[in-house]
């Protein structure tokens, strides 16, 4: 999976990182907008990328509507 975090914002009051990521997985292009609970502000783009990687890995583990 190759992806780039195109935007992110940390909501300190709710302790949530909101992010948008686009990339390729299994030859298919994807764009995801999601949020994840994060106890600390990720501060650097590299840390935001790692948080998004964990979130995307969990998202792609779920079965899709087509059953794949």
Secondary structure, 3 states (H helix, E strand, C coil): CEEEEEEEEEECCCCEEEEEEEEEECCEEEEEEEEEECCCCCCCHHHHHHHHHHHHHHHHHCCCCCCC
